[in-house]
Amino acid sequence: MRKSLYDESKQDLKSLVKQIAQVGIGLVGVLLLTGGKLSPLILGSSVLGGISFVTYSEIKRRDNE
């Protein structure tokens, strides 16, 4: 049975909020570990890690549908 557009949108929003929270917690952790003094390399690595995490999570979630 195909999900309605509303149900699909609701699921996508829940997933997005969860991923934003997880990436945000990760970035706060990096800030705490570095004492708030981020080098551009650490900041770039953290952002790329967050993007990779969100991409992987979204692919995994879509495969499970």
Number of C-alpha atoms within 10 A of each C-alpha: 3 6 8 9 9 9 11 11 12 12 11 15 12 10 16 15 10 13 19 13 12 15 18 13 12 16 17 13 13 17 15 12 11 12 9 11 12 14 10 9 9 14 15 12 12 16 15 12 15 19 14 12 15 19 13 11 15 16 11 11 12 9 8 7 5
